[in-house]
Amino acid sequence: MKFSLNRLGESYIDTLAKLYRYSTSVFVNNKQSAYAGAEGGYTYGEFKRTCDGLSKTLTCYGIGAGDGVAILAHSQPNWAIAFFCATAFGRVTIPILPDSSATEVSNILNHSEAKAIFVSKRCMPQLSQECIDKLVLVIDIDTLKVIKRDNESFTCDGRTSEPGADDLAALIYTSGTTGNAKGVMLSHRNLVHNIFASYNCMKRNEKDRWLNVLPMAHTYEMSIGFLYPFYVGACVYYLNRALSVPLLMKAFKEVKPTTVLTVPMIIEKVINNNVKPTISKSPTLRWMEKTFPHLLYFLVGRRLKNTFGGKIDFFGIGGAKLNTEVEAFLRKLHFPYAIGYGMTEAAPLICGANPKQTQLGSTGPAAYGVQVKLHNVNPETGEGEIIARGDNIMLGYYKDPERTRSVFTEDGWLRTNDLAVIDEKGRISIKGRLSNMILGPSGENIYPEEIEKVINGLEDVAESLVVDRDGKLVALVQLEENAINWNLAGEKDFYERLESVQKSIRDQVNKVVGKSSKIASVEIQQEPFKKTATMKIRRFLYRDNPNKK
């Protein structure tokens, strides 16, 4: 007989070890993971047997409770195996984003003092020989075979232990958009709390099918896209090759997922590059939009849902702010999108709204079990910094007590560095990052994100970034493909077209924004912006003028 999640969950499961034992016994015959359109994966019973065996291997080489086990690989079923063979036995997992540079990998491994690493063949070039020499074990995550061992460490005295709720479970290094990496210490309680917060936002069960899109090393996917389905006994499907749009679309058709987690860029590109142009270029569809808009949006909404397999009822969007115009369009289509807001330091969920709760421009109310309020509120605008408190909040930054103190208020609330307003129903609407705010010449607060929303809504604009250079606002803009022919660079027609685009963007923006937010110039970026794992632009890389001597 299966236990009731409501009855058993919070009363028993307060560590990942208990979660591991619960799910692998209650859902023993359920499929835990699989590949989209290919063989592979595990049942929950097979998952446990594999984890238990790997844990014994780690034990034989002296890697016990409290020791760090790193994971450097793209998302796959064995990523989950590597995670639980560490956390379920009192060890600490250290997820590393698969696109990290060799220098970043080296810094993380050295700072965390990891003793073992699971690494994929694709990521081996990022693991230096110096790092390999320092590690006790290097395990090929694709085959789960040991490819390097320190025979002197074969002592069989790696003692495992039952972790406590407040013991360290995961050490996650993040540079965010600031460029300064930090090790976020997340406890078992932090990660387990996020499962319950997710469950109370949108209930899933063992019949749901999840499709993995984002890297599991990011807390958003790890907590909500891996640990949550593990709790309810559901199956997560993975891509068996490098992520590409055609492969992803094929996977949607094959898996027909009910649940997927994404970042705004994915749905924004679908709407702006495919759906809206199709409507605007068709006289029939334009006529329908004016005459029978509800019918048109119903048909387009059904087709969009079919694009994602036809069964989707939870299309989670998080990691960055969703474009307001795209969100308004999704609402017209009655597309089942959901909004979440959080940060690694909160493991990650702070606010969230399921498809029936979404409100235009809002991230929703505080998540279950999380307290949220605004700090240092401006009485004129109602804007203040979001601060949060709850069982989801991190233990602190690893080996960095000074930085830890800087992100907490005196009474223990986590400072998010995000500015927002809150309505009478407790729904949060984010205005921008406190650290991104630009102080105008007359002391006014300028939020570059607000200007960027205007720019991103213009025709032919893919993305933008507004920076302050010598007291003037400069818009860095990346255009859509084919908006300008870079092969003609150096010719007169090219420069005329470039200047025309720059002037058009500047004039259109300055007609809409306030006096203090007018941009002085526009710079067109040929190369895509460098981004974080959740596709947020790394702002710190663009603040200085590269042409300034």
N, C-alpha and C positions, 0 to 999 in steps of 0.2 A: 504494500500500500504506500502511495506517495504522500509525503507530508504536505500540509498547506504552507505555501510560501509566506502568507501573512502571519501564520501562527509560529512558524519555526524561525523565519529569517532573523529579525532583530533580537529575538529572545535567546538565540543560540550562536549565530554566526557573527563573531566580532574579529576574526582573523582570517587571513587567506588560507591558513592551514585547515581551519574548520570548513571553509567554503570548499576546499579541495576534497576533503573527505565526504562531505555532504553530497556534492554533485556527482562524484564518481561512484557513489554507491546507490543513490536514488535514481539516477539516470543511466545506469550502467550499460544498457543496450542502445541508448540513443546515440545518434551520430553527433559527435562533438565538433568535427571539422571536416572539410572536404575541399577539393579543387573544383572550380567552375569548369564543367565540360571535360574533366580528366579524372583519372583514378588517384587515390591518395586520401590521407586524413585518418581520423581515429574515431572509434566509439568512445564513450566516457570510460568504459572498462579498460579498453586498450590504452587509453591515455594514461590512466593510473599506473598500469603495469610498466609502461615505458618510463614515466617519471620516477617511479620507485627505483627502477634499475639504474637510471642515470644518477640519482641521488647517492646510491651506493658507490658508484664510480668516483664521485666527488669526495665521498667520505674516505675512500681508500687512499686518496692523495692528500689527506689532511685538511680538506676544505669543509669546514663545519659551520655551526651557527655563528652569525655575525660576519662571516667572510663574504666578500663581494664577488658576484658572478655577472660578468658583462654579457650583453647580447648585441651583436653588430650584424644585422641582417634585415632584408626586406620581409614584409609580412608573409607568413606561411604557417601551416599547422605546427611545425616544430618550434616556432617562436614561442608559442604557448607552452610547449613542453619545457623549453629552457627556463621560462619564467617560473613555472610551478616547481620544478626540481630545485629551485633556489628558495623561493618564498614559503613554500609549504613545509620546509624543514628548518626554518629559522635563519636561512642565509639571506643575503641582501642582493636583489637584482639591480643591475645597472644598465638600463636600456640606452643604446646609442643610436641616434638617427642614421639611417643607412647612407645618406648623402653627406655625412660629415667628412671633412678633409682629414688627411693623415695626421696633420698637426693637432686637430681637434681631438681625434681619437687618442693620440698619445697623451695629450694633456688630461683627458678624462680618466684614462687608465692609471696614470701616475697619481693624480690627485685623489682618486677614489681608493687607490691601493688594491684594485681588483686582483684576485688570485687566479681566476679562470675566465675564459671567454668562449662563447658560442659565436662562430663567425661563418658567413656563407662564402661560397667561392667568389661570388660577385663583389663582395666587400673585402676580400683578402688583400688587394693592393693598398687598402687604407690602413692596414695593420703592419707597422714597421717591424723589421727584424729585431730591433732593440726591445720593442714591446713584447714580442714573442719570447725572447730570451728571459724576460723578467717574470712571465706568467708560469704558473705551475702546470696548468692544463690549457690546451687549445683544442676545441672540439668543432668539427665540421657540422654545422647545424643542418645541412642538407641530408647528411647520412647518419648523423649522431655518432660518428666514429672519432676517436681521439687521434689527432694528427700531430700533437706535440705533448710530451709529458716530461715532468721533472722527476726522474726515477728516485732521486734522493728524498723526495717528498712522499714516497710510497710507504706510509706509516700505519695506515688503517686507523688513525686516531682522530679523524675529522668528526667530532661529536656534533650531531644534530640535536635540536631541542624544540620543544613546543613553544612557538613564539607567543608573546603577550600582545594584547590589542595595541599598546603604545610602543611596541618595539619597531625599529626601522625595518620597512619592507622593501622599499625601492628608493634609489638615489638617482634622480633625473636631472641631467645637466641641460640647461637651456640658456641660449643667448638672447632669445626673444628678438626684439628689434633694437636692443641697446648695444649689442656687440660685446657685452661683458658677461661671459659665461658664469653660471652659478649652479651649485649642486643642491637641488631641492630635496629635502628629506621627507618622504611620505611614509607614514606608519601604516600598519595593518588596519587600524581603525579608520584612517583617512580614506583608504581605497574601498573598504567595505561600506563605509557610509555612502560613498558615491553610488554604489549599487542600489541601495535602498532609495536614495534620492531619485535615481533614474526610474526605478520601479514605480514610485509614487507619481512621477510625472507622466509616464506612459507605460502601462502594464503590457509586458511581453510574456510569452509562454514557450513551452518546448516545441510547439508547432511552427513558430516563427522561423523564417529564414533570413539570415543576415549576410550581406555582401560586403566584404572588406575592401575599402578604397584607400584609406589613409594609412600612414606608417604606424605600426603598433608601438613603436618607441615613443610616440607622442601621447601624453596623458589622456587626451580627448578620446583617441581610439582605444587605448589600453584599458581605460576604466569603463567606458560606455559601450565600446564595440567589441570587447573581448571578455572582460570580467562579468558584465551584466548578462550576456547570453549564456555564459558558463553557469551563472546562478540559477537561471530558469531552465537549463537543460536543452537549450536550442543549438542549432548547427550554424557555424560561421563558414561561409564559402570564400575561398581565396583565389586570386589570379595565379596561374602557373607560369606566367612570363612577365616581363617588365610591363608596367602600366602604360597603356596607350588608349586613345579614345576608341578606335575600332574594337580592341580587345574588351574594353569595359562595356561597350554597347552590346557586344556579343554575350558577355557574361550576364548582363541584365536579362536578356532574352532567355538564356538557358536556365538560370537560377530562379527567376521570377521572385526576387526577394520581397519580403514584407517590410524590411528595415534596412536602412543604409545611413551612414554618417558621412557628411561631406563638408567641404568648405565653400564659401559663397562663390568663388571663381567658377566652379563647375556649372552650377545652375545659371549663373549670370551669362556665361558664354553660350549656353544652350538657348537662353531666351533672346539675348542680344544678337547672336550670330546666325540663329536658325529660325526661331519662331517669329519674332517681330518682322524680320525682312521678308519672310514668306507672306505675311499678311499685307505688308505695305506694297509688295510688288504685284499682288493679285487684285485686279479690279473687282472681282466677285467678292473676295474676302473683305476688301475695304468697304464695299457696299453693305455687306452683312454687318460689319462692325458699327456702321452708322444706323442701319435699319433694325437689325435683330442682334444686338450685341450679346444678349444672354445666350442665344443659340450658338453664336460663334464661339464664345468663351467656353461653353459646355463642350463643343466638339473639339476645340483646341486642347482643352484640359484633359479630355479623355485620350486624345492622341499622345499628349505629353506623358501621361501616366503609362500608356502602353510602351512608350520609348524606354521606360525604366522597368519593363517586364510585366506591367499590368496588374500586379498584386500589391504594389507599394502602398502602405498606409502610414508610414513614418519616415519622412525624408528629413533627417536631422541636419541642421546647418549651424555651424559654429566655427570657432577659431579666428574669425574676423567679422566685421560688420557687413551685413547684407545690404546691397544697394537698394535704396528706398523705392525707386521706380520699378525695379525688378520684383521686389516684394509686393508692391501694389498690383502688378500684373499677375503674380501667382495667386493672389487673393481673388482676383476676378475669375481665374481658372478653377478655383476651389481645389487647388493642388495641395496635397497633405504634407506641407512643409512644417517643420518644427524649429524653434529658435532656442539656442542655448548660449549662455555666457559664463565664462569662467577663466581660470588661469592655472598653470601647473601647481602653483603654491596652494591651490584649493582642491587639488586632486581630481578633476578640475572644476566641477559644476558649482556655480554660485546662484545663477538664475536660470529659469527655463520655462518654456511654454510648449505644450503639445499642440498638434494641428488644430484642435478645437479652441485653444486659448490664445492663439497668436493675435497680436495687436500691431498694426502698422508702425514700424519704427521702434518697437519695444523689444527688449530681450525677455520680457515676462517678469513675473514676481520671483521672490526668493525661492530657491529650491527647498524641498522638504528637509527640515532639520537644520536649515541655515538661516542665521540672522543677518539682515542687510540693512544698512542705513547710510545716509550721506553725512560726510564730515566737512566742517568748515564751509557751510552753505552760504552762497552769495545771496543776500536778502533781495536783491533786485532781479536776479535771473532765476533763483531757485536751484542753481547748479552747485553741486558739491562733489567731493571725492567719494566714490563707493568704498565702504569698508565692510568687512564681513567677519562673522564669528560662527564657529560650529565644529563638529567632529571631523569635518573635511579639511580643516586648516592645517598646513604642514607643521612639522616639528621645528623647522628652521633651515638655514643654509649650512651645508656641511663645512666644517672648519672655518666658519665665518660668522662669529657672534656679533661683530659690529654691523655687518650688513643685515643680519637677522633683526637686530634691535631697530634698525632704520625703517623696516617695513611694518612694524607693529606700533599701534598707539600705546599710550601709557597703560591703558586698561585692557590691553590684549586683543584688539581688533586688527585684522589684517588690512593694510592699506593697499588698494589695487592700482592706484595711479590713474584710474579712469574717472573722468568727470561725467556726471549724469544728472538727470532730473527724475523725480519720482511722482507718479500721479496718486490720486486718492485711493486707488485700488492696489497700491503697492507695486505697480509695474515700473520697471526701470527703463529709461531711454538714454542711451549713451551719447554724449556729445563729442568726446575726444579724449586723448591721453593728456594728463596733466603735464607730462614731460615734453609733449609735442606742442603745447600751447605757445603761441608767439605773442610777445608783448608789443602792442602797437606804439607808434610815436607819441600818442597822447595817453598812454597807459591802458588802452583798451585790450581786452583779451581776444585774441584771434585763434580760432580753431581750424587748422589746415584741413582736417577731415571734412568740415562743412563745405569748404571751397572745392575740395576734390570731388565731392558728390555732384556738384554742378558740372565740373569738367567731364567727369566720367559719363554723364548723361548726354554729352554731345555726340553728334554723328562722327564716325571714324575714330573715336577715342577708345582705346583698350583700357589703359590705366593711367593714373597720374599721381604726382607727389608735389605738394607745395612746401617750399622751404624759404627761410629768411636769409637773404644774403645782403649784407651791408645795409640793413634797415629796409630792404625792399622785398616784396613777395615775388618769388620766381616759381613758375609752374613747369615741372618736368613732366613731359607727356610721351607716352608710348602709343603709337597709332595702331589701328587694326591692320592686319596683313593686307597688302595691295592698296592701302590708302595713299601711299607714296612710293614711287619706284626708286629704291636706293641704288639700283644699278646705273642710274643716270647721274649719280653724284659727280659734281664737277662741271656739269653742263649748265648753261644759262637757264633753260626751262626748269631744271630741277630746283635751282635756287628761287626762281619766281614762284614755283608751286609751294616750296617750303615756307617762304615768307608769307604767302597768302594764307596757308593753314595756320601759321603762328598768329597772324593778325586776326583771323576769324575767331580762333579760340579765345584770345585775349578780349576782343570786343564783346563776344557773346557772354563771357563770364562777368565782365565788369558792368554789364547792363543789369545783371541779376543780383549780385552781391552788394553788401553795404560799402560805404566809403572806405572804411578801415581794412576791408578784405579784398580790395581791388588788386589784381596782379599787375606787376610792372613789365614782366616779360615772360615769354614762353620758350622753353628749350625742348626740342623734339629728340627723344631717345630712340636710337636705332636698336640697341640691345634691350632685351627684357630686363626688368628690375630684378635684382637679387632678393630672394625671399626666404622666409622661415618655412618650417614644415607645414604650417597651416596657411601658407601662401600670403602671409603679411609681408609687405615690403620692409626690408631692413633699412629703416630711415637713416640710421646713423652713418651709413655709407654715402649718403647724398647731401649731407648738410654743408659740407665745405665745397667751395667753388673750385672745380678741378683746373680751371683756367687762370686761377689767381696765383700770382708768383709770390 
